[in-house]
Amino acid sequence: MTSDDEQLLHARVYGTDPDDPDKGPRPGCEYVALVGGPLDGLLLDVTGWTAGDREGGSALITEQGRYGPGGRALYEPRPGVPDRWDWCGDTP
């Protein structure tokens, strides 16, 4: 197991309940790592997403971005590294 793999095992999953004692990845699910921006270091559960869904990236709700509560952080797949999504800006 590489150090990147070990980090993913201990990372928090985007959207988990703050009171959930187990905020990490769950067996049988597929995740991408969010890199940069306000959600850096979190995992996004993409279980069941089609290749087309993943290709478009995602606008994820966050209170920590440029637009505060209700704003969204934009992430898109890193070319050639589909399990890493890079931050590309914020939107209201």
N, C-alpha and C positions, 0 to 999 in steps of 0.2 A: 504494500500500500504506500502510495506517495504522500508527501506532506500535503499536497492539494486535496487528495482524497480524504485525509484525516481532517482537514479544515472543514470540508463539506459535511462530514459526519457530525460536527459540533455547531454548524451554522444554524441560525434561526430561519424559519420559513416565513416569508412574507404573508401577512394576513392571519397569522395565528393569534388566538386570544391572548392578551397580555397575562391573564391569570392561569393559562394552561401551563402546567409544570413541565410538559414535554413539548417544547417549541421547535424541536429539530425535525429532520427528515424522517419519514415513515417508510418502512419496508414496502416494496411493490410500487412505489410512486416514482415518477420521473421529475427531475429538477434541473433548472438552469441557474447558474450563479449570476447575480446582479453585480456589475462592476462599475464603480464610480458613482457620482451623484449622491442624492440623499438616501438611497437604499443600498449603498455599497455593502457588500458582505452578506446580504440576505439571499436566500434561495427562493425561487419562484416555482411552484408546483405546476408543471405543464402536462401532467398525466391526462391522457385522452385528447390532447391537442393534435390536430393534423399537422403535416409538414407545412401546409399553407398557412395555418393559424400561427405557427411559430415563425414563419418567414417574415410576417408583418410586425413582429415585436409586440410591445404592449405599452399602454399608458396606465400607470399604476397610481392609485390614490395615495397621497402622502401629505402629512402636515408639515414635513420638514423641507419641502422644496421652496422654490422662489415665491410661489403664490400662497403659501401657508395652507391652513385647513381647507380641504376640498380640491387643492391643486393636484396635478398629476406629474409624475416623473416619467419621461419617455425612455424606453429601453429597446434596443434592437440587437439581433444576433450579430456576434462578431464574425466577420468573414473567415471561413475556414475553421472556426471553433464554435460549433453550434451549441455547446453547453455553457457558453459564456455570453452574456448579453451586456452590452455597453450602454451607459447613460448617454443620451444625446440631447438633453435639454428638459425644460419644464414647460407646462402649459396650464392655463387656469382651469 
